[in-house]
């Protein structure tokens, strides 16, 4: 750690549900946001790590939720403010606008969160990060809501500086006024296409189908209502799109999974009895068919059909 202190003496410890995973460093200079990752802190390790877990972990477990901000200072200032208002705060930082990952939200779920409230920066990068964070949180099995930033404030740090701890808390952390992640995402996607051309409408329907696949079933109705109204199509037409897209996506995922399994299986053919290998193959293929929900060859990955054919021939 000593090698980082001379040039970047502000150290931010990152953690997952098991403890400290690494740290980042920053120069203590106003207006300069030079952040340095420690050696070995990156990739999948950084991808599951958050800033502030040890401070917020008990509150996350107690309340069953987490408030997610971007930067370390956004969380640090509100940790200090929580001492004034005499309440522990369930707030963590993802470490920047480019940092939302499924693994980070899985960490929050393992800490006891059932829902997350996103309070990322109110700028183009922050909004783009919020859209990604919604999808990541849904994939991690969490409900999502978005906290609007108070007017003329860019981030939580600025909210505290301008409004103080008591008023700032009321403005920023009014959880009952949060917008559902599905509704926020629909409005965000539509804002990216202010004049919807034929090409943009097609792109919107495709991105909407992927978002609908990832979000909870209960969230799709409101999302579909907003998107259908903007696109000028019946909501049931979008639902048909979504079902078709979900079927195709499951087939693609199955293809990738079967491909990885087949490579491993082929490598083990000479290491155990052929009968055992064929039993394993039959079990995997039956499970694949059951997961895809089909007893016919329609929409099945080509890899599945080829392995089945090879199994029968053997």
DOGU-535052 format. One record per residue: x, y, z of N, C-alpha, C in turn; residue in one letter. Coordinates in pm, whole numbers, padded with zeros to 5 digits, always signed. Layout:
XYZXYZXYZA;...
end
This chain:
+00083-00121+00000+00000+00000+00000+00086+00126+00000X;+00204+00117+00062+00288+00236+00077+00328+00296-00057X;+00339+00216-00160+00384+00265-00289+00283+00362-00350X;+00154+00356-00307+00052+00442-00365+00037+00574-00289X;+00076+00575-00163+00049+00689-00076+00117+00819-00121X;+00243+00817-00165+00307+00945-00200+00233+01025-00306X;+00179+00961-00409+00113+01036-00517-00039+01037-00505X;-00098+00934-00442-00244+00923-00430-00279+00884-00286X;-00265+00977-00191-00277+00939-00050-00419+00913+00001X;-00523+00943-00077-00658+00908-00035-00689+00765-00077X;-00710+00677+00018-00733+00536-00010-00879+00500+00015X;-00939+00431-00083-01077+00387-00070-01081+00234-00073X;-01120+00174+00038-01127+00028+00046-01255-00022-00019X;-01242-00124-00101-01357-00188-00166-01378-00327-00106X;-01504-00368-00101-01538-00494-00036-01648-00567-00113X;-01658-00696-00088-01776-00772-00126-01836-00828+00003X;-01923-00926-00007-01989-00976+00113-01894-01047+00208X;-01775-01086+00160-01681-01160+00243-01576-01072+00311X;-01561-00949+00263-01461-00861+00323-01389-00778+00219X;-01274-00724+00256-01198-00633+00169-01144-00709+00049X;-01162-00650-00070-01115-00712-00194-01001-00633-00258X;-00988-00505-00224-00883-00423-00283-00908-00277-00252X;-00832-00191-00317-00852-00049-00291-00817+00036-00413X;-00871+00157-00409-00838+00259-00509-00778+00378-00436X;-00706+00461-00511-00642+00578-00453-00676+00701-00536X;-00675+00816-00469-00707+00940-00539-00623+01053-00482X;-00586+01146-00568-00514+01264-00521-00611+01357-00446X;-00569+01412-00332-00656+01501-00255-00653+01644-00308X;-00688+01658-00435-00685+01789-00500-00822+01819-00557X;-00881+01933-00517-01011+01970-00568-01008+01986-00719X;-01106+01934-00785-01114+01947-00930-01036+01842-01006X;-00955+01762-00937-00879+01657-01004-00931+01521-00959X;-00976+01441-01052-01035+01312-01018-00951+01196-01071X;-00823+01207-01050-00733+01100-01092-00742+00985-00992X;-00795+00873-01038-00814+00756-00952-00723+00643-01001X;-00654+00579-00908-00560+00473-00940-00605+00344-00872X;-00621+00238-00950-00651+00107-00892-00524+00043-00840X;-00532-00020-00724-00417-00095-00672-00390-00215-00762X;-00265-00258-00764-00231-00377-00842-00313-00497-00796X;-00367-00569-00892-00448-00686-00859-00593-00657-00838X;-00631-00529-00831-00772-00494-00811-00831-00452-00946X;-00902-00543-01005-00962-00520-01136-01037-00645-01179X;-01086-00645-01300-01153-00763-01354-01270-00807-01270X;-01280-00938-01250-01395-00993-01176-01393-00952-01029X;-01274-00927-00973-01266-00886-00833-01330-00749-00816X;-01289-00654-00897-01350-00521-00892-01498-00530-00932X;-01527-00621-01023-01664-00632-01074-01766-00671-00970X;-01724-00733-00859-01819-00769-00755-01806-00680-00631X;-01717-00581-00636-01684-00502-00518-01753-00367-00517X;-01781-00319-00396-01847-00191-00376-01773-00113-00267X;-01789+00017-00269-01731+00100-00164-01836+00125-00056X;-01799+00099+00070-01889+00129+00181-01965+00012+00238X;-01929-00110+00198-02003-00227+00245-01996-00240+00397X;-01878-00220+00455-01865-00237+00600-01945-00132+00677X;-01961-00013+00619-02038+00093+00684-02188+00069+00668X;-02229+00026+00549-02371+00017+00518-02430-00123+00532X;-02345-00224+00552-02392-00362+00548-02502-00392+00647X;-02489-00346+00772-02593-00374+00872-02724-00308+00835X;-02717-00185+00783-02840-00114+00745-02907-00181+00626X;-02826-00229+00532-02882-00299+00416-02958-00423+00462X;-02899-00499+00554-02965-00619+00606-03090-00582+00685X;-03083-00472+00761-03196-00432+00844-03315-00386+00761X;-03288-00303+00659-03396-00245+00580-03431-00328+00457X;-03345-00422+00419-03371-00503+00301-03357-00426+00171X;-03278-00322+00174-03260-00239+00054-03124-00172+00059X;-03083-00122-00059-02958-00046-00068-02982+00075-00156X;-02918+00185-00118-02917+00305-00203-02781+00308-00271X;-02782+00320-00402-02658+00308-00480-02623+00442-00544X;-02502+00491-00518-02452+00614-00580-02329+00580-00664X;-02278+00681-00734-02163+00656-00821-02030+00656-00747X;-01991+00774-00696-01855+00793-00649-01837+00776-00499X;-01711+00759-00460-01679+00741-00319-01718+00862-00234X;-01694+00983-00287-01727+01102-00209-01879+01120-00194X;-01956+01075-00293-02101+01080-00279-02146+01002-00156X;-02080+00890-00132-02116+00810-00015-02051+00862+00112X;-01926+00905+00106-01856+00951+00225-01927+01068+00292X;-01971+01166+00212-02033+01284+00272-02165+01246+00340X;-02236+01149+00284-02363+01111+00345-02342+01017+00462X;-02232+00943+00466-02199+00868+00588-02179+00966+00703X;-02105+01075+00676-02082+01176+00779-02214+01242+00821X;-02299+01271+00722-02427+01335+00753-02517+01244+00834X;-02507+01114+00813-02593+01022+00887-02562+01024+01036X;-02440+01063+01073-02407+01077+01214-02485+01192+01277X;-02513+01295+01193-02587+01413+01242-02734+01380+01260X;-02792+01308+01162-02935+01277+01170-02961+01152+01253X;-02854+01092+01308-02865+00978+01399-02939+00860+01337X;-02894+00822+01219-02956+00706+01152-02851+00640+01063X;-02835+00510+01076-02743+00440+00986-02798+00448+00845X;-02709+00446+00748-02752+00469+00610-02710+00352+00522X;-02802+00303+00442-02781+00183+00360-02728+00220+00222X;-02619+00295+00218-02571+00355+00094-02432+00302+00058X;-02417+00264-00069-02288+00217-00120-02260+00284-00254X;-02134+00281-00295-02094+00339-00423-02042+00230-00515X;-02077+00243-00645-02029+00144-00742-01891+00179-00796X;-01847+00304-00776-01712+00340-00815-01699+00411-00948X;-01809+00467-01001-01802+00542-01126-01916+00506-01220X;-01937+00593-01319-02051+00574-01409-02037+00452-01499X;-01913+00404-01517-01892+00289-01605-01884+00157-01527X;-01926+00156-01401-01898+00042-01315-02016-00049-01280X;-02140-00026-01322-02245-00121-01281-02223-00258-01343X;-02234-00363-01261-02222-00500-01308-02326-00585-01235X;-02361-00697-01294-02452-00790-01228-02391-00838-01097X;-02261-00862-01096-02193-00914-00977-02202-00816-00859X;-02194-00686-00885-02205-00588-00776-02343-00597-00712X;-02446-00610-00794-02582-00618-00739-02607-00754-00674X;-02539-00857-00723-02546-00987-00655-02484-00977-00516X;-02377-00898-00503-02318-00874-00371-02419-00809-00278X;-02493-00710-00329-02594-00644-00247-02703-00742-00204X;-02741-00830-00296-02842-00929-00261-02790-01023-00152X;-02665-01062-00161-02608-01150-00059-02598-01080+00076X;-02597-00946+00076-02595-00869+00201-02734-00854+00262X;-02837-00898+00188-02973-00891+00241-03066-00797+00169X;-03017-00731+00063-03103-00637-00011-03202-00714-00097X;-03325-00666-00097-03427-00718-00189-03460-00615-00297X;-03425-00490-00269-03451-00382-00364-03334-00285-00360X;-03312-00216-00472-03209-00111-00478-03273+00018-00528X;-03224+00127-00473-03265+00261-00515-03143+00327-00577X;-03153+00360-00704-03040+00417-00778-03043+00569-00768X;-02933+00626-00719-02920+00772-00708-02790+00813-00777X;-02780+00777-00905-02659+00808-00981-02666+00949-01036X;-02556+00997-01090-02544+01138-01129-02647+01179-01235X;-02688+01304-01225-02785+01358-01319-02713+01425-01436X;-02642+01345-01514-02577+01391-01636-02586+01276-01736X;-02549+01299-01863-02564+01191-01963-02495+01061-01923X;-02373+01070-01867-02303+00948-01826-02376+00880-01711X;-02426+00957-01618-02497+00901-01504-02628+00836-01545X;-02699+00896-01640-02824+00837-01687-02798+00708-01764X;-02693+00709-01846-02658+00586-01917-02621+00476-01817X;-02550+00514-01711-02513+00418-01608-02637+00365-01536X;-02734+00452-01512-02859+00410-01447-02932+00307-01532X;-02935+00328-01663-03004+00233-01751-02937+00096-01746X;-02804+00094-01743-02732-00034-01733-02755-00095-01595X;-02753-00011-01492-02770-00061-01355-02906-00126-01336X;-03010-00072-01399-03143-00133-01391-03138-00277-01441X;-03078-00296-01556-03070-00430-01615-02986-00523-01528X;-02875-00471-01476-02788-00553-01391-02859-00595-01264X;-02931-00502-01202-03000-00533-01077-03109-00636-01099X;-03183-00624-01209-03287-00722-01239-03226-00861-01258X;-03114-00867-01328-03049-00996-01349-03001-01057-01217X;-02972-00972-01119-02929-01021-00988-03048-01056-00899X;-03170-01037-00950-03289-01073-00875-03341-00967-00781X;-03310-00840-00807-03351-00731-00720-03458-00645-00786X;-03546-00588-00704-03637-00485-00753-03558-00355-00765X;-03601-00268-00857-03525-00145-00885-03617-00024-00884X;-03569+00083-00822-03635+00213-00830-03527+00319-00849X;-03567+00434-00904-03471+00541-00933-03510+00665-00854X;-03413+00720-00781-03433+00842-00704-03394+00963-00789X;-03486+01054-00817-03451+01172-00897-03361+01266-00820X;-03263+01322-00888-03175+01419-00826-03251+01552-00812X;-03242+01620-00697-03310+01750-00682-03266+01849-00791X;-03352+01942-00821-03326+02038-00928-03195+02113-00904X;-03120+02129-01012-02993+02203-01012-02882+02132-00933X;-02902+02005-00903-02797+01928-00836-02754+01814-00929X;-02624+01796-00940-02570+01694-01031-02553+01559-00962X;-02519+01560-00833-02491+01435-00764-02523+01449-00615X;-02521+01339-00540-02554+01345-00397-02462+01435-00316X;-02335+01442-00355-02240+01531-00288-02290+01675-00296X;-02335+01716-00414-02383+01852-00434-02514+01878-00359X;-02598+01776-00348-02723+01791-00274-02693+01828-00128X;-02599+01759-00067-02564+01787+00072-02502+01926+00086X;-02414+01963-00007-02347+02092-00001-02447+02207-00012X;-02551+02190-00095-02646+02300-00119-02761+02304-00021X;-02802+02188+00028-02925+02183+00107-02905+02139+00251X;-02784+02094+00287-02762+02048+00422-02816+01908+00444X;-02785+01852+00562-02817+01712+00586-02967+01687+00600X;-03038+01770+00676-03179+01743+00702-03263+01763+00577X;-03252+01880+00514-03330+01908+00394-03282+01822+00277X;-03151+01803+00267-03097+01722+00158-03146+01578+00165X;-03154+01524+00286-03205+01388+00303-03351+01379+00255X;-03431+01479+00289-03572+01479+00246-03583+01486+00094X;-03495+01565+00032-03502+01583-00113-03449+01461-00189X;-03340+01405-00142-03273+01300-00219-03324+01161-00185X;-03352+01135-00059-03384+00999-00016-03533+00981+00015X;-03618+01049-00059-03763+01030-00045-03801+00902-00120X;-03784+00788-00055-03799+00660-00122-03941+00638-00174X;-04040+00694-00106-04178+00676-00151-04209+00754-00277X;-04120+00845-00317-04137+00922-00440-04048+00870-00553X;-03979+00761-00529-03892+00705-00633-03975+00651-00749X;-03919+00659-00868-03985+00606-00988-03942+00461-01008X;-04035+00377-01047-03999+00237-01071-03893+00230-01181X;-03805+00131-01170-03699+00117-01269-03753+00096-01409X;-03864+00021-01423-03920-00006-01555-03971+00122-01620X;-04045+00204-01543-04097+00329-01598-03983+00425-01632X;-03884+00435-01542-03771+00524-01568-03697+00480-01694X;-03674+00350-01709-03599+00300-01823-03674+00327-01954X;-03805+00308-01953-03884+00335-02074-03870+00482-02115X;-03882+00572-02018-03871+00715-02050-03730+00751-02096X;-03630+00688-02036-03492+00714-02078-03470+00668-02222X;-03513+00547-02254-03495+00496-02390-03567+00584-02492X;-03682+00635-02456-03757+00721-02549-03690+00857-02565X;-03624+00905-02459-03554+01034-02469-03437+01025-02566X;-03383+00905-02585-03271+00889-02678-03317+00897-02823X;-03449+00891-02846-03505+00899-02982-03616+01004-02984X;-03580+01133-02979-03683+01238-02971-03780+01238-03089X;-03732+01204-03208-03822+01190-03324-03809+01047-03373X;-03914+00970-03355-03906+00826-03381-03928+00796-03528X;-03819+00769-03599-03828+00727-03739-03859+00577-03744X;-03879+00527-03864-03905+00384-03879-03789+00301-03827X;-03666+00346-03860-03548+00273-03815-03535+00279-03662X;-03561+00398-03604-03551+00413-03460-03658+00332-03389X;-03776+00325-03448-03884+00246-03389-03845+00098-03383X;-03783+00050-03490-03739-00090-03493-03632-00115-03388X;-03537-00020-03374-03432-00034-03274-03490-00029-03132X;-03588+00058-03111-03652+00069-02980-03724-00060-02943X;-03792-00119-03041-03864-00243-03013-03767-00355-02978X;-03651-00355-03043-03552-00458-03013-03494-00440-02873X;-03457-00314-02839-03401-00289-02706-03506-00310-02597X;-03632-00277-02629-03740-00299-02532-03761-00447-02506X;-03748-00529-02609-03765-00673-02592-03657-00730-02501X;-03534-00682-02515-03426-00731-02429-03447-00685-02285X;-03488-00558-02268-03513-00509-02132-03628-00585-02067X;-03734-00610-02143-03848-00683-02089-03809-00825-02049X;-03718-00884-02121-03672-01020-02088-03604-01023-01952X;-03534-00916-01918-03455-00914-01796-03533-00866-01674X;-03633-00781-01695-03705-00725-01581-03808-00823-01525X;-03848-00807-01399-03949-00895-01340-04081-00887-01417X;-04154-00995-01416-04282-01000-01487-04375-00890-01443X;-04376-00859-01313-04467-00757-01260-04437-00618-01314X;-04313-00595-01359-04275-00461-01407-04306-00441-01554X;-04335-00547-01627-04348-00536-01772-04472-00460-01817X;-04581-00468-01739-04706-00405-01782-04689-00255-01799X;-04632-00189-01696-04613-00044-01704-04511-00008-01812X;-04406-00087-01820-04305-00063-01923-04367-00074-02062X;-04444-00179-02084-04508-00198-02214-04609-00089-02246X;-04680-00042-02144-04779+00065-02165-04712+00192-02216X;-04600+00229-02154-04528+00351-02195-04471+00336-02336X;-04406+00222-02362-04343+00201-02492-04447+00189-02603X;-04556+00119-02577-04659+00102-02680-04722+00236-02717X;-04748+00319-02618-04807+00451-02645-04714+00535-02731X;-04586+00534-02700-04489+00614-02775-04470+00562-02917X;-04475+00431-02933-04453+00370-03064-04580+00364-03149X;-04695+00389-03085-04820+00385-03158-04863+00247-03200X;-04834+00148-03115-04873+00010-03145-04946-00047-03023X;-05028-00149-03042-05094-00212-02927-04992-00280-02836X;-05018-00275-02706-04927-00338-02611-04912-00487-02637X;-05020-00552-02683-05011-00696-02708-04914-00728-02822X;-04895-00632-02915-04799-00654-03022-04656-00658-02966X;-04630-00571-02868-04499-00573-02804-04479-00702-02726X;-04585-00751-02664-04574-00876-02588-04537-00993-02680X;-04591-00992-02803-04553-01095-02900-04405-01084-02934X;-04358-00959-02954-04215-00935-02977-04132-00994-02863X;-04175-00966-02741-04098-01004-02624-04091-01156-02610X;-04201-01224-02635-04201-01370-02625-04108-01431-02730X;-04114-01377-02852-04027-01428-02958-03881-01403-02922X;-03852-01284-02874-03715-01249-02837-03666-01337-02722X;-03751-01361-02623-03712-01444-02508-03680-01586-02552X;-03761-01639-02645-03737-01775-02695-03602-01782-02767X;-03576-01682-02852-03449-01679-02924-03331-01663-02829X;-03347-01575-02729-03239-01552-02633-03209-01678-02553X;-03314-01750-02512-03291-01875-02439-03216-01976-02525X;-03252-01980-02654-03183-02073-02744-03036-02036-02760X;-03007-01906-02769-02867-01861-02779-02790-01897-02653X;-02850-01870-02537-02784-01902-02411-02759-02053-02400X;-02860-02130-02443-02846-02275-02438-02734-02320-02531X;-02726-02259-02650-02622-02294-02745-02484-02271-02684X;-02466-02155-02621-02336-02124-02561-02304-02222-02448X;-02404-02251-02365-02380-02341-02253-02349-02483-02301X;-02425-02529-02402-02401-02663-02457-02265-02672-02526X;-02226-02563-02590-02096-02563-02657-01984-02582-02555X;-01993-02507-02443-01890-02521-02339-01893-02662-02279X;-02014-02713-02254-02025-02847-02197-01971-02953-02294X;-02004-02940-02424-01962-03038-02523-01810-03045-02533X;-01743-02928-02526-01597-02927-02530-01539-03002-02410X;-01596-02976-02293-01548-03045-02173-01579-03195-02181X;-01699-03228-02227-01742-03368-02239-01651-03446-02333X;-01623-03384-02448-01536-03451-02545-01397-03476-02486X;-01349-03383-02404-01218-03399-02343-01214-03509-02238X;-01332-03546-02185-01338-03649-02081-01377-03787-02134X;-01398-03798-02265-01445-03925-02321-01350-04041-02295X;-01220-04011-02296-01122-04119-02279-01088-04144-02132X;-01148-04067-02042-01111-04078-01901-01209-04163-01819X;-01324-04197-01876-01421-04278-01802-01496-04366-01901X;-01577-04456-01847-01649-04552-01931-01745-04479-02025X;-01756-04531-02147-01842-04469-02247-01987-04466-02200X;-02030-04570-02131-02169-04575-02085-02199-04459-01991X;-02104-04429-01902-02123-04316-01811-02133-04186-01887X;-02048-04170-01989-02049-04047-02068-02181-04032-02143X;-02233-04143-02196-02360-04136-02268-02475-04106-02173X;-02470-04160-02052-02573-04128-01953-02571-03979-01920X;-02451-03924-01904-02438-03781-01875-02494-03699-01990X;-02457-03738-02114-02505-03665-02231-02656-03668-02239X;-02717-03784-02218-02863-03796-02224-02928-03708-02119X;-02871-03704-01999-02926-03622-01890-02919-03474-01925X;-02804-03430-01976-02786-03289-02014-02883-03250-02124X;-02899-03336-02223-02984-03303-02337-03132-03301-02297X;-03173-03394-02210-03311-03390-02161-03338-03261-02084X;-03242-03222-02002-03257-03098-01925-03264-02976-02017X;-03184-02978-02124-03185-02867-02219-03320-02854-02287X;-03376-02967-02329-03508-02964-02392-03614-02914-02293X;-03606-02960-02169-03704-02918-02069-03693-02769-02041X;-03569-02717-02035-03549-02575-02008-03603-02489-02121X;-03586-02536-02245-03638-02462-02359-03788-02480-02374X;-03845-02575-02302-03990-02593-02303-04043-02643-02435X;-03972-02736-02498-04018-02786-02627-03987-02935-02639X;-04072-03006-02708-04047-03147-02738-04021-03169-02886X;-04020-03058-02961-03993-03065-03104-03857-03004-03132X;-03815-03011-03260-03685-02955-03297-03693-02808-03337X;-03812-02747-03330-03826-02607-03368-03751-02518-03269X;-03673-02425-03321-03600-02326-03242-03493-02386-03150X;-03459-02514-03169-03354-02573-03089-03217-02535-03145X;-03118-02511-03058-02983-02482-03107-02930-02597-03191X;-02857-02565-03295-02801-02669-03381-02710-02762-03303X;-02636-02706-03203-02547-02789-03122-02624-02899-03050X;-02744-02868-03002-02824-02968-02932-02862-03082-03025X;-02905-03049-03145-02946-03151-03241-02827-03238-03284X;-02710-03174-03302-02593-03251-03345-02546-03348-03236X;-02545-03300-03111-02501-03387-03002-02602-03502-02984X;-02731-03472-02998-02830-03577-02988-02811-03682-03097X;-02786-03635-03217-02766-03728-03328-02643-03816-03304X;-02535-03752-03256-02412-03828-03228-02435-03929-03117X;-02515-03892-03016-02544-03983-02906-02622-04105-02956X;-02720-04080-03043-02800-04192-03096-02712-04286-03180X;-02623-04228-03261-02539-04310-03347-02444-04397-03263X;-02394-04339-03156-02304-04413-03069-02378-04527-02997X;
end
